[in-house]
Amino acid sequence: MVLLLLLLLLVLMMMMMMMMMMMMMMMMMMMMMMMMMMTVQVVPQFTVFSGMLPHIAHLKLKPGVSPSFFMHDELKMVCTAFCQQ
């Protein structure tokens, strides 16, 4: 009788360990899938805008005058370069 109870207890413990291992594997798979979804990026090989818009391209800056609105220096340089072309 005692031997049978010990055997039953052993079987139950093994089943619980197997269930825990399966749950851990499922959690790992879910984490891997989430990581894959986060890292996949779809970048198109084309752009919608072909260049400067026509109503902006004809604008010219006065010679020797920098843009007077608030903008970072790098953007001011790009703006002046595009407007002077």
ZIFEN-V104105 format. One record per pair of residues at least 24 apart in sequence whose C-alpha atoms are under 7 Angstrom apart, sorted by the first residue. I is the first residue (numbers start at 0). J is the second residue. If there is no record, write none. Layout:
# ZIFEN-V104105
i-><I/I>
j-><J/J>
This chain:
# ZIFEN-V104105
i-><56/58/59>
j-><82/82/83>
